[in-house]
């Protein structure tokens, strides 16, 4: 990328960040083009998640604790610096459907690994990208710390690592380093070796499920086909791959 291209990308993204994420996303990716791009994928796998909120206990943090240990996501106790790959938040149900705007709901929130990820579309150096199997990841060797992806994400699921993290319980997985953006990877390193994401493995109530959305016999496909599910802010056209039961 030459100086002019980088300047144009920086100015364009800054302008988009000043507007709403929904408007920014529609400017960056007109409807219909994503389907054409996805049609070229040769992968037989598209990972997705189903979260059953009727099984999730409000006081349980097993999935959060396990995620931090597996992925070396540390917490200093200072909200300014802490990173949350997965967390519990209270959302206005109007984010899901307008007619229930008078109520709120506690949900598990993480990266939605969108089929049309706005975070990847605004990255000026292509550090954020979608793998062939649908998982959205960050190449920390390319990330320049501009944080445009954080502005673009409509799920507030991205965090910036301001400090070096000495928390390193899982020596088989890289230590988190400062100066880069981070988000849930669906434990891609575990999926690649045939294991479930750690949050799914430790959930005591079976509230979380991850599977292949392209396989109609997979656990997530059957849950989606047999149970009413909703996705957060799916009206933005991001095509999120996290589905909720009981939202």
N, C-alpha and C positions, 0 to 999 in steps of 0.2 A: 504494500500500500504506500503510495507516494504522499508527500506532504499535503497536497491539495485534497486528495481523497480522505486523508485522516482529518483534516480541518472540516471538510463537509460533513463527515460522519459525526464529529464532535458537536458542531453547531446544530445539525439536524436533531440529534438525540437530546441535546439540552432543551431545544424548543418543545420536543415531544414530552419531556419530563415535566414541563411547566403546565401541560394540559392533563386531563384525566387519563388514566391508563387505558380506559376503554377507547377513547378517541385516538390515543397514540397507536394502539394496536390496529385499529381500522385503517389508519393512514399507512402503516407499515406493510400490512398484508391484506389487500382487498379480498373479499369473499370469493371462494372458488379456486384460487391458485394453490392452496395447500393440498387439496384433494389430488390435483394433477401431480404434485411433487411426490406425494405418498404413493401414488400408483407405481412409481419406479422402484420402490423398495422390494428387494428380493428376500428379505428376512421372513421366516415363517413364525417369528415370535414378536409379539407386542405386549410388553409387560404392563399390567394395570393392577390397581388395588381396590378392594371393597372394604369399607369400614362400617361395621354394624354397631351403631350407637346405642341400640337397645341392649347390647351385651357389655358395653363399656361402662365400668364403674367410675364414678366421678372422682373418687379419691385414690384411684389406682394410677401409678406412674411407672409401671413395669416396662412399658414400651419405650418411654422416654429415657429411663435410666439405662436400659440395655443398649439403646442407640448411642448414648454418650460413651459407654464403655467400648463398644464394638468399633466405633469410628473415631475414637480419641477426641471427642468433642468436650472440651473442658469448660468449667464454670468457675469464675472468680468470685461470684456473689455480687458483682457490680453489674447492674442492668445495662450500663452503657457499653460494656464489652462482651457480655455473655452471648453465646451463639446457641440457637435452638433449631436443630434439624427437624425435630418433631416436637409439638407442644400442644397443650390444650388451651383453647381460646373460646370466648363467648361471641357469637356472631348474631347479627340481626337477620332473622329469617327472610327478610326482604332481599338478601343477597341470593337467595335460592329461588323464591317465587314471590311476586308482589303481593299476592292476596294474603300472605301470612306476616305482613310487615309489623303487626302489633305484638309479636313475640320474639324471644331470643332462644338460642340453643348453644349448649356447650359442645364443642366438637374437637376432634383431633385434627390438627392442621399440619401439613407438610408440603413439600414441592409436589405439584399436581402432574408433573412430567407430561406437559401438554403436547399434543400432536402439532400444534401451531404455537410454539413457545415464543412469546414476545421478548423474553430475556435473551434468547439466541439471536433474534432479529436485530436488536439494537447494539449488540457487542461489536465494537469497532475492529477487534482483532480476531474474532471468531474463536475466542477462548471458551465460550459457552456454545455447546452444540448438542444435537440429539443423535444418539446412537441408532444404529439400524433396528435395534429391538425396542426403540421408543423411549429409553431412559435418557433424561437430560442431565448432562454432566458439565463440569468446569475443568478445563486443562489449566492447572495452576502454573505451568511453565509459560503459558501464553498470556495469562491474565495480567493486566496492567493496573488493576485496582481502581478503575474509573467509576465503578458502581452504577453504570447505566442500567445494568440488568436488574438491580434492586429497584430502581425507579419504575422500570417497565413491568415488573411482576405484579399482577393484579391480586395475588394471594398473600403478599407480604411474607413470602416464604424464603427469602434470601437474606443472608447476613454477611457482614464484612468482618474479617478477622483483623482487628486493630493491633493485637498483641501476639507475640509468640506464645504458644501454648505448651507448657511443660507436661501437661496431662497426657500420658502415653501408656495406658494399661494394655492395649492390644499391640504387641510388638510386631505382629504380622501385617499390620496396616500402617500407612504413613502417619507420622505426627502432623498435626495441623500447623501451618505456618502463617505468619502475619502478612498483611498487604494484599489479600485475595478475597474474592467473594466465594461464599459457600452455600450449599443447600443439600437436602436429602438426595441420595443417589439410589434409593431403594436397595441399598447394600448390593450394588452391582457386582462387587468382588465375590460376594457369597452366591448370587444367582449364577455367575459365570462358572462356578464349580458345583452347581447342582443343589445348593442349599437355600433355605428360605431366608428372607431378610430377618435380622435379629429381632426386630420389633414383633414380627409375626410369630417367631419361634417361642418367645417368652410370654406372650399374652395369655393370662390364666383363664380367660373366658372365651377365647376364640373369636374376638371381635375384629381381628385383622386378617385379611386374606390377600395374597398376591399370586397372580397367575397369568397365563397367556390369553389375551383377549381375542386372538385369532383362532383359538381352539375352542369350538363350541362345547367340548366335553370338559374343559378346565373348570376348576372350582369357581373362579371369578365369573366366567361366562354363564355358568349355571345359576349363580346367585343373582346376576343381573337379569337373566331371563325369567327367573322364577319369583323375584321379589321386587317390589317398587323401589327404585333407587333414584337419587338426585345427585347432581354435581354442582359445585359452587361456581357461580358466575359463568355458567356455560354459554350464556347469551352473548358473551364477548367474542365468541368464535375461536377461543383458544383450544377447544377440544381437550379438556382435562381428562386424565385417565385415572382419577381417584373418584370412586363412586361411594355414596353414603346410603345406608339403610337407616330409616328412623329419623331423617333430618326434616 
